[in-house]
Amino acid sequence: MSADGCDDLRKWQCDCSGRAECRNDAYDNGSGHQETISSVSDVSVADPRLEGRAVRRVVYDEAALAAKCRELGNEITAAYPDGDLLVLGLLKGSFIFVSDLVRQVHRPLAVDFLVASSYGDAMVSSGNVRLLYDPETTLEGKHILLVEDIVDSGRTLERLVKLLSERNPASLDICALLHKHIATELSHPVRFVGFDAPDEFLVGYGLDHAERFRHVPYIASLL
């Protein structure tokens, strides 16, 4: 598709000089069927927020992310008909997702956050999980929904689930915007999943590389 054929939402992604080509690619997400993803060449040229960094493609655009938050919000609303619901966002990556998600949950809830670190400046999890902030809210007797931006190795989530379980919540579930299905170290099931993500290094919509690109409003794959 030429740049002139792109819709208004994605016009900024297309280089009007013809250098950028908008198209759809498909990949096998591991469940036996293919999932379509947006793909844009030379996105780093078109979007100054990427600071010139080369990206492989835009994996999920703004419209897809907004639609998924609405879908997950409806699922969560139905899953918790009563009781105290506490949404715990795992910082820093989940902060945009949490803010969009909770506005689509149509029942009372409270919001708090956890801070853990396992990446640093690397593109691969270091294996050293550090807990930097503990929620101030009482967890006992509440339905805890732990919200994560992306499930990768599962190492951080596994540690957090064990920690939170010791505080006697009424229930403890995980909601992840992205799931790579390579979480060999996570024994707890992920109840709510937005997208089955490709096994690539993704940035934007809260996800970062060395604290950059969190504010990009779509999710792209770094080269």
JOPERA-V58567 format. One line per field, one symbol per residue. psi: psi as a letter, one per 20 degrees, with the letter a starting at -180 (. if undefined). Layout:
BEGIN
psi = ???
END
This chain:
BEGIN
psi = prhiiqrhhjhhipoiiihppprprqqojijirqppqqppqkhhhhoiiikjppqgrogprhghgghhhgghghggghhmhrrppooopoqihjhggghhghijomrqrqprqqpqpigcjrjpphioppoippqiqphpjqopoopqgpodhjgghgghggghhijlrhrorpppgqoikkmijohpqogppfqoqqmroqrrlhqroljqjhipjrprpq.
END
